[in-house]
C-alpha cells in the first residue's frame, strides 16, 4: 500500500483518489478524497467529501465522511455528516452533523 503525505505548508485544491493509498494530511485539501485510509493530522484541514475504509481525524474536516472505521481523536473538529460501521470518539473531539452507524 502506498502512502501520500500532504505536508503542513502544502495546499491542494482538487480531488485525490487512490484505492490502495493511505493519505496523511497535515496541510489543507479543498476537494474530495477517496482512499483506503485517510488520516487528518493535527493542524490538517479537509474541506470536502472523504470516503475511505479507515479514517482518523485529529484535525479539521468540513463536508461528509464515509468510512467503515472512524476514529475522532481529542483535537478533532468535524462539521460533517458521518456514515460508518464503527465510530470511536475520544474525550475532547467535537462533531457537528448527522451520524449514521451501522454496526456491521
Buried (B, 14 or more C-beta within 10 A) or exposed (E): EEEBBBEEEEEBEEEBEBEEBBBBBBBBBBBBBBBBBBBBBBBBBBBBBBBBBBBBBBBBBBBBBBBBBBBBBEBBBBEBBBBBEBBEBEEEBEBEBEBEEEEE
